[in-house]
């Protein structure tokens, strides 16, 4: 299995995230490289922005966009006027 890499993601991409019996749109708000941890595929951080409701609990979710899909563990980190922010760290 090929490891997930920072280059697999583009800021502004909207992902369909499957959660229980619903699918929510989460937009990749930012992507940043992190100091190398030795992880195959490199170390990086992703921040997604989703709708205000429902709030997804921290867990592994299927992120799909077009023909591309990834299983990503996200954690809700903040709520602002635009919605809920989620973070994923690959380290």
Secondary structure, DSSP 4 states (H G I P E B T S, - for coil): -PPP-GGG--TT-EEEEEETTEEEEEEEEEEEE----S-TT--EEEEEEE-SSSPPPSEEEEEEETTEEEEEEEEEEEEETTEEEEEEEE-
